[in-house]
Structures are given as C-alpha cells and as structure tokens.
Amino acid sequence: MQWNIDSERPVYIQLIEQIQAGIISGYYNPGDKLPSVRELAAEAGVNPNTMQRALAELEQTGLVYTNRTSGRYITSDIEIIKKLKQQSAKNIVLDFIEKMKQLGYEEDEILDCVDKILKEMRK
C-alpha cells in the first residue's frame, strides 16, 4: 500500500484514513490478516506506537479486530465496510460542493458541470 503522510495533520489520523481507504478500495479484503504493527509502521515510515494507536482506533469502529493468537484482521462484516464507503463518498461530495460554491457556482450549475463531465468521460 502506498502511504502518504504529511506534517499538516496528526499522523495517526492519516494512518486511519489510509487504512480505511485500503479497505474501501479492496486493497484489504474482508477477513484479510493485516501485517504486524511493526511491519505496517516500517512500511508507512512511522513510529510503531503511532501505528498501534491508529489500529486501536480502527478496532473501536469495528473495521479491524484482534485474534489474540494470530494478529489483526479486517472485519468480515460487509455492512460495516459498505457504510464506511458510503460515508467516505458523502464526505468527498460535500467537500466538492463546498469548493464549487467557493468558486461561485450555484447548485444547479454544479449539477450541470458534473453531468457535462460525466458525459465527456463516457465518450
């Protein structure tokens, strides 16, 4: 997985978001075993304690669970993953709408713009 960590926001939050994106995109499949904390931390170039914190947060949301004898796994609950995907999409759309409004677009203009671009992409 490609890790992109910047210094503008807390690292553990970025790790959470990127692991969630990996789950949503299918990089990690339901039921997959995650690499160890140390392996993930080395991959991402972060402190293992920071990675541990991110994984603990993901466990609280139910996306990841720990099997005491064999490590951490991605949930097999497709509904949890589906809800995360829908919420992520909603956040992206809301951010897009806000940016378009900052550019001076009205709601109907935003819809027209999106419709036009989708039609161009289909060609």
C-alpha positions as CSV (number, residue, x, y, z in Angstrom):
1,M,0.0,0.0,0.0
2,Q,1.2,3.5,-0.8
3,W,1.5,5.6,2.3
4,N,1.3,9.4,2.1
5,I,1.9,11.1,5.4
6,D,2.2,14.9,5.6
7,S,3.0,17.1,8.6
8,E,-0.2,19.2,8.5
9,R,-2.4,16.8,10.4
10,P,-1.9,14.2,13.2
11,V,-0.1,11.2,11.7
12,Y,-2.4,8.6,13.4
13,I,-5.5,10.2,11.8
14,Q,-3.8,10.0,8.4
15,L,-3.0,6.3,9.1
16,I,-6.6,5.6,10.0
17,E,-7.8,7.3,6.8
18,Q,-5.4,5.5,4.6
19,I,-6.1,2.1,6.1
20,Q,-9.8,2.8,5.7
21,A,-9.2,3.8,2.1
22,G,-7.3,0.5,1.6
23,I,-10.4,-1.4,3.0
24,I,-12.9,0.5,0.9
25,S,-10.8,0.1,-2.3
26,G,-10.3,-3.6,-1.9
27,Y,-6.6,-3.4,-1.2
28,Y,-7.5,-5.2,2.0
29,N,-10.4,-7.7,1.6
30,P,-12.9,-8.6,4.3
31,G,-11.3,-11.2,6.6
32,D,-7.7,-10.4,5.5
33,K,-4.9,-10.6,8.1
34,L,-3.1,-7.3,8.5
35,P,0.7,-7.2,8.7
36,S,2.1,-6.8,12.2
37,V,2.2,-3.3,13.8
38,R,5.9,-3.2,13.3
39,E,5.7,-4.2,9.6
40,L,2.9,-1.6,8.9
41,A,4.9,1.1,10.8
42,A,8.0,0.3,8.8
43,E,6.0,0.4,5.6
44,A,4.5,3.7,6.4
45,G,7.7,5.2,7.9
46,V,6.1,5.9,11.3
47,N,6.7,5.0,14.9
48,P,5.1,1.7,15.9
49,N,3.3,3.4,18.8
50,T,1.6,5.7,16.3
51,M,0.5,2.8,14.1
52,Q,-0.7,0.9,17.3
53,R,-2.9,4.0,18.1
54,A,-4.4,4.1,14.6
55,L,-5.1,0.3,14.7
56,A,-6.7,0.6,18.2
57,E,-9.0,3.4,16.8
58,L,-9.9,1.1,13.9
59,E,-10.8,-1.7,16.3
60,Q,-13.1,0.6,18.2
61,T,-15.0,1.3,14.9
62,G,-15.3,-2.4,14.2
63,L,-13.3,-2.3,10.9
64,V,-10.4,-4.3,12.5
65,Y,-10.5,-7.0,15.1
66,T,-7.7,-8.8,17.0
67,N,-7.4,-12.5,17.4
68,R,-5.2,-12.9,20.4
69,T,-3.2,-15.8,18.9
70,S,-2.8,-14.7,15.3
71,G,-3.0,-10.9,14.9
72,R,-5.3,-8.4,13.5
73,Y,-7.8,-8.9,10.8
74,I,-10.2,-6.8,8.6
75,T,-13.8,-7.3,9.6
76,S,-15.8,-9.8,7.6
77,D,-18.9,-7.6,8.1
78,I,-19.6,-6.3,4.6
79,E,-22.2,-3.8,6.0
80,I,-19.7,-2.0,8.1
81,I,-17.4,-1.7,5.1
82,K,-20.4,-0.6,2.9
83,K,-21.4,2.1,5.4
84,L,-17.8,3.4,5.6
85,K,-17.7,3.6,1.8
86,Q,-20.9,5.5,1.7
87,Q,-19.8,7.9,4.4
88,S,-16.5,8.5,2.6
89,A,-18.3,9.2,-0.7
90,K,-20.6,11.6,1.1
91,N,-17.7,13.5,2.6
92,I,-15.9,13.8,-0.8
93,V,-19.1,15.1,-2.4
94,L,-19.8,17.6,0.4
95,D,-16.2,18.8,0.1
96,F,-16.6,19.1,-3.7
97,I,-19.8,21.1,-3.3
98,E,-18.3,23.4,-0.8
99,K,-15.3,24.1,-3.1
100,M,-17.6,24.7,-6.1
101,K,-19.6,27.2,-4.1
102,Q,-16.4,28.9,-3.1
103,L,-15.8,29.3,-6.8
104,G,-19.2,31.0,-7.2
105,Y,-21.2,28.1,-8.6
106,E,-24.9,27.7,-7.7
107,E,-26.3,24.2,-7.0
108,D,-27.9,23.9,-10.5
109,E,-24.6,24.9,-12.1
110,I,-22.7,22.3,-10.1
111,L,-25.1,19.6,-11.3
112,D,-24.8,20.8,-14.9
113,C,-21.0,20.8,-14.6
114,V,-20.9,17.3,-13.2
115,D,-23.4,16.0,-15.8
116,K,-21.3,17.5,-18.6
117,I,-18.1,16.0,-17.3
118,L,-19.7,12.5,-16.9
119,K,-21.0,12.6,-20.4
120,E,-17.5,13.6,-21.7
121,M,-15.9,10.7,-19.8
122,R,-18.3,8.2,-21.4
123,K,-17.1,9.1,-24.8
